[in-house]
Amino acid sequence: MPAKASSFSPGRLLAYAIREALELLRDPIRLSFGLGGSALLMLIFGFGISTDVDNLSFAVLDRDQTPESRAYIQEFTGSRYFTEKRPIGDYADLDHRILNGNIKAAIEIPPKFGHDIKRGRPVWVGAWIDAAMPFRAETIRGYIQGTHQKFVSDLEAMDQIKAAPLPGAKVETRFLYNQDFDSVYAMVPSTLALLLALIPGILMALAIVREKELGSITNLYVTPVTRIEFLLGKQIPYIALAMGNFGLMFLMALFIFGVPLKGSFPVLAFGALLYVAATTAYGMLISAFTRTQIAALFGTAILTMLPATQFSGMMTPVSSLAGAAALMGRAFPMSYYLPISVGTFTKGLGFADLYGYLAELSLFFPIFIFLSLLLLRKQER
């Protein structure tokens, strides 16, 4: 067996990169999956995953029947978040219609509602919400509270209710960056980060395991090429393909989903380059534990989707995690690219704001490569 080269050779690395690029171009299935898979999933996730509750079906149990109660109902029917159904007759009708899903919320207006409002007396309005889906129920409650507060503010502006004594301190809430609460402005940048972890990681893992299945990885053992040249040469074409996917999904975010980029594009693109270098190296690391392409596909998908959706800030803030969950979140590169993606799109952040995330993200590539080298050396033995 020829002795391994003792020094790094850019020429040998480039040769492996060209070889892998040619194999990728000659494989229409992998190439189509790499180019079209991200775009298709971007459409599915971007339009399909939403926390918005638009056109919420509700009905009213109006036990007052006064102009004030009708004005209160009008605040809901005039909102884009609500769609009114036929009035509720009694409590049995209310329970039945929420139970069978005919309505998601019910509003109960008590007797003497209008009378008490005119005299400045405390008035209680009942809201019954279908909480079978707790997260969505919280969103519905927020919409109802906001609509109720708007009704009270309108009455105060028209001097139709008596002013109450002011408390010693009052909290005013202001929502920044996404005042309309449109989830597309969060979901599209998050989906971009998710797919840049999933697709490049899968393709990289398949590329390595394919060499094992075909037996061509043994060529590594009888050539002067070093392990680092082999790994980086295999990786470079998939980094380039992932950056092409990034460009495509970026354009889809702008022109299909209508999500504007408020921050720095160079920071977003540089972060994406560091990120896909890390995620392809992550796929390379997973490939060391699998011997078939099917195992590599499912293993990479599972080991990417679980930490990406549960522990990287997409659903729950990383700062709120504890124990093993917090450790998994901080050990996965999406936890550091997600603030870059959302921050540049929605908050208008630049390099100075995101320097810390970029620095931490840059550490994943050498760590994953180092672990892959160790495992590759062990397999050679």
Secondary structure, 3 states (H helix, E strand, C coil): CCCCCCCCCHHHHHHHHHHHHHHHHCCHHHHHHHHHHHHHHHHHHHHHCCCCCCCEEEEEEECCCCHHHHHHHHHHHCCCCEEECCCCCCHHHHHHHHHCCCCCEEEEECCCHHHHHHCCCCCCCEEEECCCCHHHHHHHHHHHHHHHHHHHHHHHHCCCCCCCCCCCCCCCCCCCCCCCCCCHHHHHHHHHHHHHHHHHHHHHHHHHHHHHHHCHHHHHHHCCCCHHHHHHHHHHHHHHHHHHHHHHHHHHHHHCCCCCCCCCHHHHHHHHHHHHHHHHHHHHHHHCCCCCHHHHHHHHHHHHHHHHHHCCCCCCCHHHCCHHHHHHHHCCCHHHHHHHHHHHHHHCCCHHHHHHHHHHHCCHHHHHHHHHHHHHHHHHC
